[in-house]
Amino acid sequence: MHWSHVGLNCRDQRRTEEFYTRWFGFHRARVVPVGDRQIVFLRQGDAYLELFPAREERAVPGRDDGPTAPGAVRHIAFQTDSVDELLAAMGDAADVTLGPLGFDDVVPGWRTVWLRDPDGVVVEVGQGFQDDHIQEGDAPLHV
C-alpha cells in the first residue's frame, strides 16, 4: 500500500493549479475530461493532487490550522527548507491563517505556518520536523 492523492474541489481550477505549481512544485500530470468538465491531476514526486470543479459553496471556511468538524480535512501539509524564505517569496500571495509558530520544545528546529489556498483549504508548511525514534515493536500510542 502507498499514498496516492488528495482530491480538492476548486472554484477556479486554473487558479488552484497555478497556486500549487508555483509555490509547491507540482506540475500537470494528466487531464481527464468528464462531460463538459475536467479533472486535473497535479504531481510532485510521488504525491498527486486531483483538482475537481466545485459544484457547491464551501461549507466550512479554512482558518487557523483548519476546520475541526468531523469529515472535513483539517489541512494538507508540505515541508520546506525555510518557512521564512517561502513567505518572503510569496509576499501578498501568502494568505496566512496561523503562525509562523515554533515548536522547538517538541522537535528542535520545527517551525510551521498555515496558509489558505485559493479555495480556502488550509495548507500547512513546515520546516525541521523529524520522526521520533520509535523502535519496531514499541507499544502503539493510545489516545
N, CA, C and O atoms as a GROMACS GRO file, in nm:
protein
  572
    1MET      N    1   0.084  -0.117   0.000
    1MET     CA    2   0.000   0.000   0.000
    1MET      C    3   0.089   0.124   0.000
    1MET      O    4   0.191   0.127   0.068
    2HIS      N    5   0.051   0.225  -0.076
    2HIS     CA    6   0.124   0.352  -0.073
    2HIS      C    7   0.028   0.468  -0.097
    2HIS      O    8  -0.083   0.449  -0.148
    3TRP      N    9   0.072   0.587  -0.060
    3TRP     CA   10  -0.008   0.708  -0.075
    3TRP      C   11  -0.040   0.731  -0.222
    3TRP      O   12   0.044   0.706  -0.308
    4SER      N   13  -0.159   0.779  -0.251
    4SER     CA   14  -0.198   0.806  -0.389
    4SER      C   15  -0.220   0.955  -0.412
    4SER      O   16  -0.138   1.020  -0.477
    5HIS      N   17  -0.330   1.011  -0.361
    5HIS     CA   18  -0.357   1.152  -0.389
    5HIS      C   19  -0.457   1.211  -0.291
    5HIS      O   20  -0.518   1.141  -0.210
    6VAL      N   21  -0.473   1.343  -0.301
    6VAL     CA   22  -0.577   1.418  -0.232
    6VAL      C   23  -0.662   1.482  -0.339
    6VAL      O   24  -0.609   1.542  -0.432
    7GLY      N   25  -0.793   1.470  -0.328
    7GLY     CA   26  -0.886   1.534  -0.422
    7GLY      C   27  -0.935   1.666  -0.363
    7GLY      O   28  -0.983   1.670  -0.250
    8LEU      N   29  -0.922   1.774  -0.440
    8LEU     CA   30  -0.964   1.907  -0.396
    8LEU      C   31  -1.074   1.960  -0.488
    8LEU      O   32  -1.061   1.953  -0.610
    9ASN      N   33  -1.180   2.013  -0.430
    9ASN     CA   34  -1.283   2.082  -0.507
    9ASN      C   35  -1.241   2.227  -0.525
    9ASN      O   36  -1.202   2.292  -0.428
   10CYS      N   37  -1.247   2.277  -0.648
   10CYS     CA   38  -1.193   2.410  -0.680
   10CYS      C   39  -1.298   2.499  -0.743
   10CYS      O   40  -1.371   2.456  -0.833
   11ARG      N   41  -1.306   2.623  -0.697
   11ARG     CA   42  -1.392   2.722  -0.764
   11ARG      C   43  -1.335   2.756  -0.900
   11ARG      O   44  -1.409   2.771  -0.997
   12ASP      N   45  -1.203   2.766  -0.908
   12ASP     CA   46  -1.134   2.800  -1.032
   12ASP      C   47  -1.013   2.707  -1.042
   12ASP      O   48  -0.910   2.732  -0.979
   13GLN      N   49  -1.025   2.600  -1.121
   13GLN     CA   50  -0.918   2.500  -1.129
   13GLN      C   51  -0.786   2.562  -1.173
   13GLN      O   52  -0.680   2.526  -1.121
   14ARG      N   53  -0.790   2.654  -1.269
   14ARG     CA   54  -0.665   2.716  -1.316
   14ARG      C   55  -0.594   2.793  -1.204
   14ARG      O   56  -0.472   2.785  -1.190
   15ARG      N   57  -0.670   2.866  -1.126
   15ARG     CA   58  -0.612   2.944  -1.017
   15ARG      C   59  -0.551   2.851  -0.912
   15ARG      O   60  -0.442   2.876  -0.860
   16THR      N   61  -0.622   2.744  -0.880
   16THR     CA   62  -0.572   2.647  -0.783
   16THR      C   63  -0.449   2.576  -0.838
   16THR      O   64  -0.352   2.555  -0.765
   17GLU      N   65  -0.452   2.538  -0.965
   17GLU     CA   66  -0.336   2.473  -1.027
   17GLU      C   67  -0.215   2.566  -1.023
   17GLU      O   68  -0.104   2.522  -0.991
   18GLU      N   69  -0.234   2.692  -1.055
   18GLU     CA   70  -0.123   2.788  -1.053
   18GLU      C   71  -0.064   2.801  -0.913
   18GLU      O   72   0.058   2.811  -0.899
   19PHE      N   73  -0.149   2.803  -0.811
   19PHE     CA   74  -0.102   2.813  -0.672
   19PHE      C   75  -0.011   2.696  -0.637
   19PHE      O   76   0.098   2.717  -0.583
   20TYR      N   77  -0.053   2.574  -0.665
   20TYR     CA   78   0.026   2.457  -0.627
   20TYR      C   79   0.147   2.434  -0.718
   20TYR      O   80   0.247   2.379  -0.673
   21THR      N   81   0.139   2.476  -0.844
   21THR     CA   82   0.257   2.461  -0.930
   21THR      C   83   0.361   2.568  -0.896
   21THR      O   84   0.480   2.539  -0.891
   22ARG      N   85   0.316   2.689  -0.874
   22ARG     CA   86   0.410   2.798  -0.847
   22ARG      C   87   0.478   2.787  -0.711
   22ARG      O   88   0.599   2.805  -0.700
   23TRP      N   89   0.401   2.757  -0.606
   23TRP     CA   90   0.456   2.763  -0.471
   23TRP      C   91   0.497   2.628  -0.413
   23TRP      O   92   0.575   2.624  -0.318
   24PHE      N   93   0.445   2.517  -0.470
   24PHE     CA   94   0.472   2.387  -0.410
   24PHE      C   95   0.535   2.286  -0.506
   24PHE      O   96   0.550   2.169  -0.472
   25GLY      N   97   0.573   2.331  -0.625
   25GLY     CA   98   0.650   2.246  -0.716
   25GLY      C   99   0.573   2.138  -0.789
   25GLY      O  100   0.635   2.046  -0.843
   26PHE      N  101   0.440   2.146  -0.792
   26PHE     CA  102   0.362   2.048  -0.867
   26PHE      C  103   0.366   2.080  -1.015
   26PHE      O  104   0.394   2.194  -1.054
   27HIS      N  105   0.338   1.981  -1.099
   27HIS     CA  106   0.322   2.003  -1.242
   27HIS      C  107   0.202   1.922  -1.290
   27HIS      O  108   0.164   1.823  -1.227
   28ARG      N  109   0.145   1.964  -1.400
   28ARG     CA  110   0.028   1.895  -1.455
   28ARG      C  111   0.071   1.759  -1.505
   28ARG      O  112   0.163   1.748  -1.586
   29ALA      N  113   0.003   1.654  -1.458
   29ALA     CA  114   0.036   1.517  -1.497
   29ALA      C  115  -0.067   1.458  -1.594
   29ALA      O  116  -0.033   1.376  -1.679
   30ARG      N  117  -0.192   1.500  -1.580
   30ARG     CA  118  -0.298   1.445  -1.665
   30ARG      C  119  -0.422   1.531  -1.651
   30ARG      O  120  -0.448   1.589  -1.546
   31VAL      N  121  -0.500   1.537  -1.760
   31VAL     CA  122  -0.632   1.600  -1.758
   31VAL      C  123  -0.731   1.496  -1.808
   31VAL      O  124  -0.713   1.438  -1.916
   32VAL      N  125  -0.835   1.473  -1.731
   32VAL     CA  126  -0.936   1.375  -1.767
   32VAL      C  127  -1.067   1.448  -1.794
   32VAL      O  128  -1.125   1.506  -1.702
   33PRO      N  129  -1.115   1.446  -1.920
   33PRO     CA  130  -1.244   1.510  -1.948
   33PRO      C  131  -1.358   1.426  -1.892
   33PRO      O  132  -1.360   1.303  -1.904
   34VAL      N  133  -1.453   1.495  -1.829
   34VAL     CA  134  -1.573   1.430  -1.777
   34VAL      C  135  -1.691   1.517  -1.819
   34VAL      O  136  -1.724   1.615  -1.753
   35GLY      N  137  -1.755   1.479  -1.930
   35GLY     CA  138  -1.862   1.561  -1.985
   35GLY      C  139  -1.809   1.697  -2.024
   35GLY      O  140  -1.711   1.706  -2.099
   36ASP      N  141  -1.873   1.804  -1.974
   36ASP     CA  142  -1.829   1.940  -2.007
   36ASP      C  143  -1.729   1.994  -1.904
   36ASP      O  144  -1.696   2.112  -1.905
   37ARG      N  145  -1.681   1.907  -1.817
   37ARG     CA  146  -1.585   1.946  -1.714
   37ARG      C  147  -1.457   1.866  -1.730
   37ARG      O  148  -1.447   1.782  -1.819
   38GLN      N  149  -1.362   1.891  -1.645
   38GLN     CA  150  -1.238   1.813  -1.647
   38GLN      C  151  -1.184   1.796  -1.506
   38GLN      O  152  -1.212   1.876  -1.417
   39ILE      N  153  -1.108   1.691  -1.487
   39ILE     CA  154  -1.037   1.668  -1.363
   39ILE      C  155  -0.889   1.684  -1.397
   39ILE      O  156  -0.840   1.622  -1.491
   40VAL      N  157  -0.819   1.767  -1.321
   40VAL     CA  158  -0.678   1.794  -1.345
   40VAL      C  159  -0.596   1.724  -1.236
   40VAL      O  160  -0.621   1.743  -1.117
   41PHE      N  161  -0.499   1.644  -1.278
   41PHE     CA  162  -0.407   1.579  -1.184
   41PHE      C  163  -0.275   1.654  -1.184
   41PHE      O  164  -0.215   1.676  -1.289
   42LEU      N  165  -0.231   1.695  -1.065
   42LEU     CA  166  -0.101   1.758  -1.048
   42LEU      C  167  -0.012   1.660  -0.974
   42LEU      O  168  -0.057   1.584  -0.889
   43ARG      N  169   0.116   1.663  -1.008
   43ARG     CA  170   0.210   1.570  -0.945
   43ARG      C  171   0.334   1.644  -0.895
   43ARG      O  172   0.383   1.737  -0.959
   44GLN      N  173   0.382   1.598  -0.780
   44GLN     CA  174   0.510   1.641  -0.728
   44GLN      C  175   0.571   1.519  -0.662
   44GLN      O  176   0.526   1.477  -0.555
   45GLY      N  177   0.673   1.461  -0.724
   45GLY     CA  178   0.730   1.336  -0.675
   45GLY      C  179   0.625   1.226  -0.678
   45GLY      O  180   0.566   1.200  -0.783
   46ASP      N  181   0.602   1.162  -0.565
   46ASP     CA  182   0.502   1.056  -0.557
   46ASP      C  183   0.365   1.107  -0.513
   46ASP      O  184   0.271   1.028  -0.500
   47ALA      N  185   0.352   1.236  -0.490
   47ALA     CA  186   0.226   1.293  -0.441
   47ALA      C  187   0.146   1.354  -0.556
   47ALA      O  188   0.202   1.420  -0.643
   48TYR      N  189   0.016   1.330  -0.555
   48TYR     CA  190  -0.074   1.388  -0.653
   48TYR      C  191  -0.182   1.470  -0.585
   48TYR      O  192  -0.226   1.438  -0.475
   49LEU      N  193  -0.223   1.575  -0.651
   49LEU     CA  194  -0.344   1.648  -0.617
   49LEU      C  195  -0.440   1.631  -0.734
   49LEU      O  196  -0.401   1.647  -0.850
   50GLU      N  197  -0.564   1.599  -0.705
   50GLU     CA  198  -0.667   1.581  -0.807
   50GLU      C  199  -0.764   1.698  -0.792
   50GLU      O  200  -0.832   1.710  -0.690
   51LEU      N  201  -0.769   1.784  -0.894
   51LEU     CA  202  -0.848   1.906  -0.887
   51LEU      C  203  -0.981   1.887  -0.958
   51LEU      O  204  -0.986   1.864  -1.079
   52PHE      N  205  -1.090   1.897  -0.883
   52PHE     CA  206  -1.225   1.884  -0.936
   52PHE      C  207  -1.290   2.021  -0.944
   52PHE      O  208  -1.261   2.107  -0.861
   53PRO      N  209  -1.378   2.044  -1.042
   53PRO     CA  210  -1.455   2.168  -1.040
   53PRO      C  211  -1.560   2.160  -0.928
   53PRO      O  212  -1.632   2.061  -0.918
   54ALA      N  213  -1.567   2.262  -0.845
   54ALA     CA  214  -1.661   2.262  -0.732
   54ALA      C  215  -1.803   2.280  -0.785
   54ALA      O  216  -1.827   2.348  -0.884
   55ARG      N  217  -1.895   2.217  -0.715
   55ARG     CA  218  -2.036   2.230  -0.751
   55ARG      C  219  -2.116   2.301  -0.643
   55ARG      O  220  -2.232   2.335  -0.664
   56GLU      N  221  -2.054   2.324  -0.528
   56GLU     CA  222  -2.122   2.390  -0.416
   56GLU      C  223  -2.029   2.492  -0.354
   56GLU      O  224  -1.908   2.494  -0.381
   57GLU      N  225  -2.085   2.577  -0.272
   57GLU     CA  226  -2.003   2.673  -0.196
   57GLU      C  227  -1.934   2.600  -0.082
   57GLU      O  228  -1.978   2.493  -0.040
   58ARG      N  229  -1.826   2.656  -0.034
   58ARG     CA  230  -1.751   2.597   0.077
   58ARG      C  231  -1.836   2.600   0.203
   58ARG      O  232  -1.888   2.705   0.242
   59ALA      N  233  -1.851   2.484   0.268
   59ALA     CA  234  -1.934   2.473   0.388
   59ALA      C  235  -1.861   2.526   0.511
   59ALA      O  236  -1.923   2.590   0.596
   60VAL      N  237  -1.732   2.499   0.523
   60VAL     CA  238  -1.654   2.538   0.640
   60VAL      C  239  -1.531   2.615   0.592
   60VAL      O  240  -1.441   2.555   0.534
   61PRO      N  241  -1.526   2.745   0.615
   61PRO     CA  242  -1.408   2.820   0.569
   61PRO      C  243  -1.284   2.781   0.649
   61PRO      O  244  -1.291   2.758   0.770
   62GLY      N  245  -1.171   2.773   0.580
   62GLY     CA  246  -1.046   2.740   0.647
   62GLY      C  247  -0.996   2.857   0.729
   62GLY      O  248  -0.990   2.970   0.681
   63ARG      N  249  -0.959   2.830   0.854
   63ARG     CA  250  -0.899   2.932   0.940
   63ARG      C  251  -0.808   2.860   1.038
   63ARG      O  252  -0.816   2.738   1.053
   64ASP      N  253  -0.722   2.934   1.105
   64ASP     CA  254  -0.625   2.878   1.198
   64ASP      C  255  -0.551   2.761   1.131
   64ASP      O  256  -0.490   2.780   1.025
   65ASP      N  257  -0.555   2.641   1.192
   65ASP     CA  258  -0.488   2.526   1.129
   65ASP      C  259  -0.588   2.436   1.059
   65ASP      O  260  -0.556   2.321   1.028
   66GLY      N  261  -0.709   2.487   1.032
   66GLY     CA  262  -0.808   2.415   0.954
   66GLY      C  263  -0.936   2.386   1.030
   66GLY      O  264  -0.941   2.404   1.152
   67PRO      N  265  -1.039   2.342   0.957
   67PRO     CA  266  -1.167   2.312   1.021
   67PRO      C  267  -1.155   2.195   1.119
   67PRO      O  268  -1.074   2.105   1.101
   68THR      N  269  -1.238   2.199   1.222
   68THR     CA  270  -1.232   2.095   1.325
   68THR      C  271  -1.354   2.003   1.321
   68THR      O  272  -1.367   1.915   1.406
   69ALA      N  273  -1.441   2.022   1.224
   69ALA     CA  274  -1.561   1.938   1.213
   69ALA      C  275  -1.524   1.798   1.163
   69ALA      O  276  -1.435   1.785   1.078
   70PRO      N  277  -1.590   1.694   1.214
   70PRO     CA  278  -1.563   1.560   1.163
   70PRO      C  279  -1.599   1.551   1.015
   70PRO      O  280  -1.694   1.614   0.969
   71GLY      N  281  -1.522   1.473   0.942
   71GLY     CA  282  -1.547   1.454   0.800
   71GLY      C  283  -1.487   1.561   0.711
   71GLY      O  284  -1.497   1.553   0.588
   72ALA      N  285  -1.424   1.663   0.771
   72ALA     CA  286  -1.358   1.768   0.694
   72ALA      C  287  -1.208   1.751   0.709
   72ALA      O  288  -1.158   1.727   0.819
   73VAL      N  289  -1.136   1.763   0.600
   73VAL     CA  290  -0.990   1.758   0.607
   73VAL      C  291  -0.944   1.884   0.681
   73VAL      O  292  -0.982   1.995   0.646
   74ARG      N  293  -0.863   1.865   0.783
   74ARG     CA  294  -0.817   1.979   0.862
   74ARG      C  295  -0.719   2.064   0.781
   74ARG      O  296  -0.736   2.186   0.773
   75HIS      N  297  -0.620   2.003   0.721
   75HIS     CA  298  -0.525   2.073   0.634
   75HIS      C  299  -0.441   1.970   0.559
   75HIS      O  300  -0.436   1.853   0.596
   76ILE      N  301  -0.376   2.016   0.452
   76ILE     CA  302  -0.274   1.935   0.386
   76ILE      C  303  -0.141   2.001   0.418
   76ILE      O  304  -0.137   2.121   0.446
   77ALA      N  305  -0.032   1.925   0.414
   77ALA     CA  306   0.093   1.980   0.465
   77ALA      C  307   0.211   1.947   0.375
   77ALA      O  308   0.215   1.844   0.308
   78PHE      N  309   0.306   2.039   0.375
   78PHE     CA  310   0.430   2.026   0.299
   78PHE      C  311   0.547   2.064   0.389
   78PHE      O  312   0.530   2.136   0.488
   79GLN      N  313   0.666   2.015   0.355
   79GLN     CA  314   0.789   2.052   0.424
   79GLN      C  315   0.874   2.136   0.329
   79GLN      O  316   0.876   2.112   0.208
   80THR      N  317   0.942   2.234   0.384
   80THR     CA  318   1.033   2.319   0.309
   80THR      C  319   1.160   2.337   0.390
   80THR      O  320   1.164   2.305   0.509
   81ASP      N  321   1.264   2.388   0.327
   81ASP     CA  322   1.388   2.415   0.400
   81ASP      C  323   1.376   2.540   0.487
   81ASP      O  324   1.441   2.551   0.590
   82SER      N  325   1.291   2.636   0.443
   82SER     CA  326   1.278   2.761   0.517
   82SER      C  327   1.138   2.819   0.501
   82SER      O  328   1.100   2.863   0.392
   83VAL      N  329   1.063   2.819   0.608
   83VAL     CA  330   0.930   2.880   0.609
   83VAL      C  331   0.942   3.029   0.577
   83VAL      O  332   0.863   3.083   0.499
   84ASP      N  333   1.041   3.096   0.636
   84ASP     CA  334   1.056   3.240   0.615
   84ASP      C  335   1.087   3.274   0.469
   84ASP      O  336   1.035   3.372   0.417
   85GLU      N  337   1.171   3.193   0.404
   85GLU     CA  338   1.202   3.218   0.262
   85GLU      C  339   1.078   3.198   0.176
   85GLU      O  340   1.055   3.276   0.083
   86LEU      N  341   0.997   3.096   0.205
   86LEU     CA  342   0.874   3.075   0.128
   86LEU      C  343   0.780   3.193   0.146
   86LEU      O  344   0.725   3.244   0.049
   87LEU      N  345   0.761   3.237   0.270
   87LEU     CA  346   0.671   3.351   0.294
   87LEU      C  347   0.720   3.477   0.225
   87LEU      O  348   0.640   3.554   0.172
   88ALA      N  349   0.851   3.500   0.226
   88ALA     CA  350   0.907   3.617   0.158
   88ALA      C  351   0.883   3.607   0.008
   88ALA      O  352   0.848   3.707  -0.055
   89ALA      N  353   0.902   3.489  -0.050
   89ALA     CA  354   0.881   3.471  -0.194
   89ALA      C  355   0.733   3.489  -0.230
   89ALA      O  356   0.701   3.546  -0.334
   90MET      N  357   0.645   3.440  -0.145
   90MET     CA  358   0.501   3.450  -0.172
   90MET      C  359   0.449   3.592  -0.155
   90MET      O  360   0.356   3.632  -0.225
   91GLY      N  361   0.507   3.669  -0.065
   91GLY     CA  362   0.460   3.806  -0.042
   91GLY      C  363   0.312   3.809  -0.011
   91GLY      O  364   0.264   3.737   0.077
   92ASP      N  365   0.238   3.894  -0.083
   92ASP     CA  366   0.094   3.909  -0.062
   92ASP      C  367   0.014   3.786  -0.100
   92ASP      O  368  -0.102   3.774  -0.061
   93ALA      N  369   0.073   3.694  -0.175
   93ALA     CA  370   0.003   3.570  -0.213
   93ALA      C  371  -0.011   3.476  -0.094
   93ALA      O  372  -0.088   3.380  -0.101
   94ALA      N  373   0.063   3.501   0.014
   94ALA     CA  374   0.055   3.417   0.134
   94ALA      C  375  -0.061   3.464   0.220
   94ALA      O  376  -0.050   3.565   0.291
   95ASP      N  377  -0.171   3.393   0.216
   95ASP     CA  378  -0.289   3.421   0.298
   95ASP      C  379  -0.274   3.341   0.428
   95ASP      O  380  -0.331   3.233   0.442
   96VAL      N  381  -0.196   3.396   0.521
   96VAL     CA  382  -0.161   3.326   0.645
   96VAL      C  383  -0.283   3.320   0.738
   96VAL      O  384  -0.346   3.421   0.766
   97THR      N  385  -0.313   3.198   0.786
   97THR     CA  386  -0.423   3.180   0.880
   97THR      C  387  -0.373   3.160   1.023
   97THR      O  388  -0.447   3.183   1.118
   98LEU      N  389  -0.246   3.117   1.038
   98LEU     CA  390  -0.188   3.096   1.171
   98LEU      C  391  -0.037   3.089   1.159
   98LEU      O  392   0.016   3.026   1.067
   99GLY      N  393   0.032   3.153   1.252
   99GLY     CA  394   0.177   3.143   1.256
   99GLY      C  395   0.246   3.252   1.178
   99GLY      O  396   0.187   3.353   1.139
  100PRO      N  397   0.374   3.227   1.155
  100PRO     CA  398   0.453   3.107   1.184
  100PRO      C  399   0.471   3.086   1.334
  100PRO      O  400   0.482   3.181   1.412
  101LEU      N  401   0.475   2.959   1.371
  101LEU     CA  402   0.495   2.919   1.509
  101LEU      C  403   0.613   2.824   1.517
  101LEU      O  404   0.638   2.745   1.425
  102GLY      N  405   0.687   2.831   1.628
  102GLY     CA  406   0.799   2.741   1.652
  102GLY      C  407   0.759   2.634   1.752
  102GLY      O  408   0.685   2.660   1.847
  103PHE      N  409   0.809   2.514   1.729
  103PHE     CA  410   0.779   2.401   1.817
  103PHE      C  411   0.908   2.336   1.867
  103PHE      O  412   0.918   2.214   1.876
  104ASP      N  413   1.006   2.421   1.900
  104ASP     CA  414   1.136   2.371   1.947
  104ASP      C  415   1.124   2.286   2.074
  104ASP      O  416   1.206   2.197   2.096
  105ASP      N  417   1.022   2.312   2.156
  105ASP     CA  418   1.006   2.233   2.278
  105ASP      C  419   0.964   2.089   2.248
  105ASP      O  420   0.979   2.002   2.334
  106VAL      N  421   0.912   2.064   2.128
  106VAL     CA  422   0.871   1.929   2.086
  106VAL      C  423   0.976   1.866   1.995
  106VAL      O  424   1.022   1.755   2.020
  107VAL      N  425   1.013   1.940   1.890
  107VAL     CA  426   1.114   1.896   1.794
  107VAL      C  427   1.204   2.017   1.766
  107VAL      O  428   1.158   2.114   1.706
  108PRO      N  429   1.331   2.013   1.807
  108PRO     CA  430   1.420   2.126   1.782
  108PRO      C  431   1.426   2.162   1.632
  108PRO      O  432   1.451   2.076   1.547
  109GLY      N  433   1.403   2.291   1.603
  109GLY     CA  434   1.408   2.338   1.465
  109GLY      C  435   1.276   2.331   1.390
  109GLY      O  436   1.268   2.375   1.276
  110TRP      N  437   1.172   2.276   1.453
  110TRP     CA  438   1.041   2.265   1.386
  110TRP      C  439   0.971   2.400   1.390
  110TRP      O  440   0.951   2.458   1.497
  111ARG      N  441   0.935   2.449   1.273
  111ARG     CA  442   0.867   2.578   1.258
  111ARG      C  443   0.762   2.562   1.150
  111ARG      O  444   0.787   2.499   1.047
  112THR      N  445   0.643   2.618   1.172
  112THR     CA  446   0.531   2.595   1.081
  112THR      C  447   0.446   2.720   1.063
  112THR      O  448   0.432   2.802   1.153
  113VAL      N  449   0.390   2.732   0.942
  113VAL     CA  450   0.292   2.836   0.912
  113VAL      C  451   0.174   2.768   0.840
  113VAL      O  452   0.192   2.669   0.770
  114TRP      N  453   0.056   2.824   0.857
  114TRP     CA  454  -0.062   2.772   0.788
  114TRP      C  455  -0.113   2.881   0.696
  114TRP      O  456  -0.125   2.997   0.734
  115LEU      N  457  -0.143   2.842   0.572
  115LEU     CA  458  -0.189   2.933   0.468
  115LEU      C  459  -0.323   2.884   0.414
  115LEU      O  460  -0.360   2.768   0.432
  116ARG      N  461  -0.393   2.973   0.347
  116ARG     CA  462  -0.517   2.935   0.280
  116ARG      C  463  -0.492   2.933   0.130
  116ARG      O  464  -0.438   3.029   0.075
  117ASP      N  465  -0.531   2.823   0.062
  117ASP     CA  466  -0.517   2.818  -0.084
  117ASP      C  467  -0.632   2.897  -0.147
  117ASP      O  468  -0.718   2.946  -0.074
  118PRO      N  469  -0.637   2.912  -0.279
  118PRO     CA  470  -0.742   2.993  -0.342
  118PRO      C  471  -0.884   2.948  -0.312
  118PRO      O  472  -0.978   3.026  -0.327
  119ASP      N  473  -0.902   2.822  -0.270
  119ASP     CA  474  -1.036   2.770  -0.241
  119ASP      C  475  -1.065   2.763  -0.092
  119ASP      O  476  -1.170   2.712  -0.052
  120GLY      N  477  -0.975   2.814  -0.009
  120GLY     CA  478  -0.998   2.814   0.134
  120GLY      C  479  -0.943   2.694   0.207
  120GLY      O  480  -0.958   2.685   0.329
  121VAL      N  481  -0.878   2.600   0.136
  121VAL     CA  482  -0.817   2.485   0.201
  121VAL      C  483  -0.694   2.532   0.277
  121VAL      O  484  -0.611   2.606   0.223
  122VAL      N  485  -0.683   2.490   0.402
  122VAL     CA  486  -0.566   2.528   0.481
  122VAL      C  487  -0.449   2.437   0.444
  122VAL      O  488  -0.462   2.315   0.440
  123VAL      N  489  -0.336   2.500   0.416
  123VAL     CA  490  -0.213   2.431   0.376
  123VAL      C  491  -0.107   2.463   0.482
  123VAL      O  492  -0.072   2.579   0.502
  124GLU      N  493  -0.058   2.360   0.548
  124GLU     CA  494   0.048   2.377   0.646
  124GLU      C  495   0.182   2.365   0.574
  124GLU      O  496   0.201   2.276   0.492
  125VAL      N  497   0.274   2.454   0.606
  125VAL     CA  498   0.410   2.446   0.552
  125VAL      C  499   0.505   2.452   0.670
  125VAL      O  500   0.506   2.549   0.746
  126GLY      N  501   0.584   2.348   0.684
  126GLY     CA  502   0.674   2.340   0.798
  126GLY      C  503   0.818   2.316   0.756
  126GLY      O  504   0.846   2.279   0.642
  127GLN      N  505   0.905   2.338   0.851
  127GLN     CA  506   1.047   2.307   0.832
  127GLN      C  507   1.096   2.237   0.957
  127GLN      O  508   1.048   2.266   1.067
  128GLY      N  509   1.189   2.148   0.943
  128GLY     CA  510   1.257   2.089   1.056
  128GLY      C  511   1.188   1.976   1.129
  128GLY      O  512   1.242   1.924   1.226
  129PHE      N  513   1.068   1.934   1.084
  129PHE     CA  514   1.002   1.822   1.152
  129PHE      C  515   1.080   1.694   1.124
  129PHE      O  516   1.123   1.670   1.012
  130GLN      N  517   1.096   1.612   1.228
  130GLN     CA  518   1.161   1.483   1.214
  130GLN      C  519   1.080   1.379   1.289
  130GLN      O  520   1.016   1.410   1.390
  131ASP      N  521   1.082   1.257   1.240
  131ASP     CA  522   1.015   1.147   1.309
  131ASP      C  523   1.080   1.124   1.444
  131ASP      O  524   1.197   1.155   1.465
  132ASP      N  525   1.001   1.070   1.535
  132ASP     CA  526   1.053   1.026   1.663
  132ASP      C  527   1.130   0.896   1.638
  132ASP      O  528   1.107   0.829   1.537
  133HIS      N  529   1.219   0.863   1.725
  133HIS     CA  530   1.297   0.740   1.708
  133HIS      C  531   1.224   0.625   1.776
  133HIS      O  532   1.262   0.582   1.885
  134ILE      N  533   1.120   0.576   1.712
  134ILE     CA  534   1.038   0.469   1.764
  134ILE      C  535   1.096   0.337   1.715
  134ILE      O  536   1.122   0.321   1.596
  135GLN      N  537   1.115   0.246   1.804
  135GLN     CA  538   1.171   0.116   1.769
  135GLN      C  539   1.058   0.022   1.729
  135GLN      O  540   0.948   0.029   1.783
  136GLU      N  541   1.087  -0.066   1.633
  136GLU     CA  542   0.990  -0.168   1.593
  136GLU      C  543   0.952  -0.248   1.716
  136GLU      O  544   1.038  -0.290   1.793
  137GLY      N  545   0.824  -0.270   1.733
  137GLY     CA  546   0.776  -0.345   1.848
  137GLY      C  547   0.736  -0.258   1.965
  137GLY      O  548   0.680  -0.308   2.063
  138ASP      N  549   0.763  -0.124   1.956
  138ASP     CA  550   0.718  -0.036   2.063
  138ASP      C  551   0.565  -0.039   2.069
  138ASP      O  552   0.499  -0.063   1.968
  139ALA      N  553   0.512  -0.016   2.185
  139ALA     CA  554   0.366  -0.017   2.202
  139ALA      C  555   0.305   0.098   2.121
  139ALA      O  556   0.362   0.206   2.115
  140PRO      N  557   0.189   0.075   2.058
  140PRO     CA  558   0.124   0.182   1.984
  140PRO      C  559   0.073   0.290   2.078
  140PRO      O  560   0.046   0.264   2.196
  141LEU      N  561   0.060   0.411   2.027
  141LEU     CA  562   0.010   0.522   2.104
  141LEU      C  563  -0.140   0.504   2.127
  141LEU      O  564  -0.215   0.473   2.035
  142HIS      N  565  -0.182   0.522   2.251
  142HIS     CA  566  -0.325   0.515   2.284
  142HIS      C  567  -0.371   0.654   2.323
  142HIS      O  568  -0.305   0.723   2.402
  143VAL      N  569  -0.483   0.694   2.268
  143VAL     CA  570  -0.538   0.825   2.300
  143VAL      C  571  -0.660   0.812   2.385
  143VAL      O  572  -0.720   0.913   2.422
   0.00000   0.00000   0.00000
